[in-house]
Amino acid sequence: MAAWYQISKTSDGQFQFVLKAGNGETILTSERYKAMDSVHTGIASVQKNSPDAARYEKKEASNGKPYFLLKAANHQVIGNSQMYSSEDARDKGIASVQSNGPATTIKDTTAA
């Protein structure tokens, strides 16, 4: 199965999307948006920026766990990863977003 974007409504009534790998695992989570149009703009930004290795910022959380941010050309964060067990696992997560980010399938669960 190919990767896809899943749009959902958050508990505070905003919208958010996640990028899911073909196996259903969440590999990138967006910020929260107040408008659905903004969600689609965010997805388009991930589709455009995800293949570019220069758009990833490798980080380490206060607990020592590695993670990454995906940024647009203007340096605005458009998505963040989960916490990983190692830098190698984080780097594999980046590679997964690079290859799956251009996906065009969008599943909107906000009407469900």
N, C-alpha and C positions, 0 to 999 in steps of 0.2 A: 504494500500500500504506500502511496506517496504522502509526503508531508502536507500539512494543512494549517490554516489559521482558524482558531476558535474564538469567537466573540461571546462574551458573557456580561451580565450585569452584576456589579458588586453589591455588597450589603448596604452601601450608602447611596445606591441608585445611580452610580456612575457606570461607565463601560470600560472594559479591559479586553485585551486579546492575548492569547498565548500562541506560540508557534509549536506545533506538535510534529515530532518525527514520525516516520512511517509506522513505527511500532507503537505509537500513541503516547510516547513519553514527552512531557513538556520540556522544551529545550531553550525557550526564551519567553519572558513575561514582560508585557508592556506596562507603562505607567497607567494611571486611571484618567479617563477622559469624560468630560461632561456631555459631549455631543457625539452622536454616531458618525457624523462626517469626519470628525477628528480621529476616530478609530481607523477609518479607512485611509486617511492621510498617513497615520502611523504605520499601517501595514505596508502601504506603498513605499514608505521610507525604509522599512526593513528589507523589502524586496530589492530595492535599489542599492542599499549600503552593505547588506550582509556579505556579499562575495569579497569585499575589500578588507584585507587583513589589517590595514591601517585604521579601520573604524572600531577596532576592539581595544578596550582598556582592561588589562589584567589587574585585578585587585586582590586584596586579602582582607577578610573580615577581622573584627577584633578578637574572634575566637581562633584565628589562624587558618580558617578555611578559605581556600581560593575560590574566586568567582570572577565573572567578567561583565562588562557593560558594553553594549553596542551603541555607538554614537553616530549621529548624522554628520554631514560635512560641516555644519555650523557648531559642532561639538555638543549639541543637545543630546541627552540620553534618550534613546528610543526603546530600549529593552535591557533587561538584566537577566542573568542566569541564576540557577540554583547555586547552592554551596556545594563544592566538590571535595572529595576526600584527598585529592593530591593535585599538584600543578599539572601532571600528565593528564589526569581525568578532565581538568578544566580545559586544557588545550584540545582534547578530543571533542569537548562540548563546543568549542569555538569552530572547529572543523565541521561539526554537524550543522551548526547554524549557517556557516558559509555555503554548504551544499544544499541545505533545505530551505533557506530563507527566500529564494526566488519563487517558491511555490505559489500557485495562483488559486488554489482551492480555499474558499472561506466558508466556514460553517457558523451561522449566526444562531446562538441559543437563547437570545434575549426574548424571543416571542414564545418560547416553550414554557 
